[in-house]
């Protein structure tokens, strides 16, 4: 595609696949530990060890998959074969994960590890190729934000569906394990239809319409080559600080609602409110980035998040309305995190290689995915041990502005402000906007 706006139908067709990709992530992270460690009787220690190793390997494989995606695109001038290969892996892995045979002990642990490996490979192959295709859909500075915003809105819809569907499919009083089995079966046609809509209804990315020079050397140096781009290093620094700041409240929200607000029955409603406002705020961030630029719009989003969590720090017993407002405000800010950083990343790739042949989008998005997963691991690895060290025990009522509130709200605020400082001094927007490859659209 050139710098002209994408037709709305084409944009929706591209975004369709974001919904099942998001639907797959939530049950794996939330329900697998309970299903295998409680319902199926596998040791919690074994389940935890398998999940830890699987997630670490999942993160480490992303740069390699990104390089592989670039190589496929270079040889075939099309990233879609890589995406097509990911779909059956993800579908079969998810079915296997929630339909374990009658196994126990080591055989069941082996089944869990194998299914997780298939799910993670399929998901990462699909996500990296899908994001790289999105980066190649347009050369226009502002149109890219429109692409990532609509994609983010479909992703939020997928999270909401995945949160509600297993319980609904289980039926009133039915076991959640049965709902998860039915969910995995219902997921397959949703994934296949969405993938078909994206593959055949969205435009062929512009990178597939030109000859590219294949990268033939699979060396660790080539996998880390994006780190030689100074703009990418700046952006990655912001993404780490901001990402860990966002992941800490995500890790602790159920504890906070239970022990600070003492309203655990409202946890689902608070999460739904957060994601709904995240989706609803997308048009605002598209408009803001057009008016003030992506960098300033992202700064505004992070400052909005700081304001929301500073408010959360002051809440206590029964403050459900106040926390609902916090969820709404932080949800709008979350929309900025979904829409703007991937759009800036696509610009940064142009800064290094230009908008023509041989764009290494897969390598960049592979490292981006790796960083995002490490952010989640780092947040849990910091927040939970620190809370335990200062004496917090789940189920113990906590005072407003106490240790749990500090970890839930103030630590993320400090990290967000660090991200704001890095982004403020980062020359990202200036570098990108002076690149002739990005002159296809208006520059505000």
N, C-alpha and C positions, 0 to 999 in steps of 0.2 A: 504494500500500500504506500501511497505518497502522503503528503502532509494534509490532505483534505479530510474533513470529518467522516468517520465511519457511519454508514446508515444504521439507524437504531436496530433494525432487525439483525444485522450482521453483528452488532455489538452484543445483543442479547444471546445470539447463537454462540458466540465465543464464550460468554460468561457462564453458559449452562453447566459446563463441566465442573465449575467451582463448587456447585452444590453437593454432588455426591463425593467429591474429594473431602470436603469438610465433614460430611456425614460419616465418613469412615473413621476419622481421627478420634472423635469423642468416645464411642463405645470401647475402642481399644484401650484408651488411656484410663477411662473411668470404670468400666465394668469388668474387664478381664481379671484384675486382681481378686475381686470378690468372687467371680464365677469359679475360678480355678482354686483359689485359696480357701473358700468357704463351702460353696455348693459341691465341688468335686473332691474336696478333701486333700488337696495337695498342700504340703507345708508352706506356710507364708514365707519362710526364709528362702525356700527353693523358688517360689514364684517371684519374690523380690529380686533374687539373683539373676533369674532368667530375664526379667524385664530390664534390669540394669544393663546386662551385657548386650541384649538385643538393641536397646536404645543407643548405647555407645557405638555399636557396629553400624546401626542405621545412620547415625550422624556422620561417621567417618567415611561411609560409602558415597555420600552425596557429591563430593568433588570428583570422584571417579565417574559417577553416573553423568555428571555435568559434562565432563570431557568426552565421554562416550556419545552423549547426545549431540555435541558439536561435530564429532567425527561422522556420525550418521548423516547429519544435515549437510556436511561438506561433500560427502560422496553422492547422496541422492538428491541434494538441493531441497530437502523436505524433512522437517522434524516430525511429521505426523507418524511415520512408521514406528518410531520409538515410543510415541504416545499410545499407538494401537497395541503394541506389545505389552504395555503396562496394564491395560484394562483386564485381561483374563487373569493375570497374576493377582491383582487386587481382589477381584471377585471370588476366585477360588480360595485365596488365603483367608478371606473374611468368613466364608462359609465353613471352612475347616475349623477356624478358631472357635466358632460358636456352635459347632456340631461335633464335639469330641466323641470318639467311640468309647466303648466301655473299658477304659484303661485305668490303671492305678499306678502310683509310684513312678519309677523311672520311665516306663513307656509313656505315661501321661505327660511327664515333664518334657520328654523328647518331642511329643506331638505339639505341645505348647510352643517350644522353641522353634520347631520347623514352620509352624503356621505363622508365627510372628515374623520370621525371616521372609517368608513369601509376601506377607502383607506389607512389610516395610520396603522391600525392594519394589513391589508394584506401585506403592504410593509414591515413593521418591522418584522413580522413573517418570510416572505420570505428572507429578507436580513440577519437577524441574523442566521437562519439555513444555508443559502447559504454560508456565510463567515465561519461558524463553520465547514461545510463540507470541504471547501477549506483548512482549517488548519489541517484537519485530513487526507488529501490525501497522504502526504509524511512525513517521518521522517527526510529527508535530509535538512540540513541547507540551502544550496543554491537552491535546487529544490523548496522550498517554495517561494522564491523570483520569480522564473520563473512562478509559479502558480499565484501569486498576480499581476505580471506584465501583463500577458496575460489577466487576468480578468479586470485589469484596462484599458487596451486598448479597450476591448469590451465595457466597460462602457463609455469611451470617445466617441466611435462611437455612442452609444445610445443617448448621450447628443446632438451630432451634428444632428442626425436624428430628434430628438424631437424639436430642434430649427428650422429646415427647413420645416418639414412635414406639420404642420398646415397651414402655409401660402400657401404652394403649393396646398394643398387640397382645400383651400378656392377659388382658382382660381383668375385670374386677376380681381381686383376690387371687389372681393367678401368679405363679412364680415368675420373677423377672427373667430367669434363665430361659423359660419358654418364649417370652417376648423377644429376647435376644436372638434365639434361633429363628423365629419368624421374621425378625428384622433383617437378618443376614440374607434370607431368601428374597424378601421384598427389595432389598438393596440392589440385587443383580440387575433386574430390568430397569431400575432407575439409572444405574450407572451406564448400562448399554445405550439407553435412549439418549441420555445427556451427552455421552461420548459421540454418538452418531450426529447429534445436532451440532456439536462443536466442530467435529471433523469435516462435515459436509455442508454446514450452513454458514460457517464463518469464512472470512476472506483468506486466501492463500497468503501467508506472510511474505512480505517483500523480499526477505532474505532467501526465499526459495525461488525467486524469479530471476536470480542472477547466478553466474558461476562463482563458486567459492573454492578456495584453496584448502584442501584437506590437511588436517594436522595428523601426521602419521606416527609421532613419537609419544608413546604413553609413559612419560616420565613424571616423577613426583614434582619436578621443577615446573613442568608444563601445567600440572594440575593447580599449582599455586601461583601461576603466572598473573592472575588478576591482582595479586597483592603488590605487584610492581607499579600499579596505577595509583598515583597519590590521591586522586579524587575518591577512588574506591576505599582507600585506607581511612580517609576522613569519614566517609559515610559509614564504614563498618564500625568505627569508634562510637559514633552516635547511636548506631543500631544496637550495639552491645549494652551501653549504659541505659538507653531507653527500654530495650527489650527485657533486661533483668528487672528494671523498675516496674514493668507491667506484669511480669511473671510472678513476682512475690505476692501481690494481692490475689492473683488467680490461685496460687497455692494455698493461701491462708483464709480465703473468704468464708468457707464453711465453718472454720473455727471461730472466726470473728462474729459471724451471725449467731452462732450457738452460744458463745461464752461472753461476748461483750453486749450485743443487742438482746440476747436471750429470746430470739425469735426464729428458731431453726425451721419451723414450719413454713417460713417465708423464703427459704433459700432459693427454691426454684423460681419463685416470682421475681426475686431480685436479679437472678441471672438472666431471665427472659427480658426484663426491663433493660438491662445493660446491652444485650445484643440487639434488641429492637431499636434502641436509640442509636446504636452504632450504625445500623443499616439506614435509619432515617436521616442521619447526619451526612451521608455521602454527598448528596447534591450540594450541601453547604461547602464542603471541602473542595469540590470541583470548582465552584464559583470563587472561593477564596484564593485558590491557587492561580486562577486566571487574573484576579485583581491585584494580588500582591506577590505572586510567585510561589513556587512550591516550598522553598526554604522558609520563608516567613510564615506561610500557612502552617507548616509543620511545627515551627516554633510556637505559634498560637495554640495548636492542639496540645503540645506538651505542657504549656503554662495552664491551660484549662484543666488538664489532668492533675497538676499540682494543687490547684485551687480545690478540686473535688476531694482529694485525699487529705488535704489539710482540714477540711470540714469533717471528714470521716474520723479523724483523730479525736475530735471533741465530742463525738456521740457516745451514748451509753445505753443503759437498760431501757428497752421499749422504744427507742428512737427509730421506729420503722419508717415513718414518713421522711424524716431527714435522710436516712440511708437510701430510700428510694430516689430522692433528689440527687444524692451522690452517684447512684448507679446511672441515672439519666445523663448527668453532666459528664461523668467519666466515659460513658458509652459513646457520646458524641465525640469526645476526644479520641476514643479508640478508632473511630472511623478515619481519622487523620492518619493513624498508624497503618491502617489497611490500604489507604488510597495513595499516600504520598511517597513513602520510601521506595516501593518497587518502581514507581514512575521515575523518580530521581535516578535509581540504579540503571534503568534503561538509557537515560541521558548520559550517564557516566561511561557506559560501554561505548557510546558514540564518541565520547571525548577521546577515548584511546584509539579506536579503530576506524572511526568514521561510520557513516550510515550505509556503506556499500557492502562489498563482499567480505566474507570471512569473519563475520561478527561472532565472538566467542561467548554468546549469551549463556549457553549451557554451563560453561566453566564458572561464570560469575554467579549464576543462580544456584549452582551446586554449593559454592562456598557460602552463599547467603542462607541456604537451607541448613547447612552445617552450623552456622552461627546461631540461627534461630533455635535449633534444638539444644545447643549448648547453653543458650540463655535460660531455657526452661530447667535444664539440669542444674545449672549454677544457682538459680533462684531457690530451688528446693534444697540444694546442698548447703546454702547459707542460712536460709530462714529457719528451717526446722531444727537443726542442731543448736542454733543460737537461742531459740525459744526454750529448748530443753535445758540448755546450760543456765539460763536465768530462772529456771524453776517452774515454767509453765507446764501444766498438765491438762490435756484435753478433758472437757467436762467440768472444769473448775471455773466458776464465774469470775470474770475479770472486770475491774473498775474501768470507767472511761479514762482515757489518756494514760492507761497503764502500759505494761510491757507488750502485751499482744497488740494493742492499738498502735504502739510505737513501731513495731515490726511491720504491721499491716499497712500503715499510712505514712509515717514519718521517714522511714528508710527509703521507700519508693520515691517520696518527694525529693529527698536528697539526691538520689540517683537520676531522677528526671531533670533536676536543675543542673547536674553535671552534664547530662546530654544536651541541655539547652546551651550551656557554655561552649561545648565542643562545636555544636552546629552553628552557633553565632559566629565563631571565628573561622569555621570551615569555608574555604573558597569554592564550595561545590557549585552554587548557583552561578557565580560569576564565570567559572571555568566552562560550565556547560553552555551558557548563553552566548559566549563568544565563539563557540564552535560553529563553523559554517554548515556542518551537517545538520544542525538543528534550526535552520532558518526557514523551515517549511511552514511554521505557524507564527502567529503574533507573539511578541515577547513583551510582557508587561513588566 
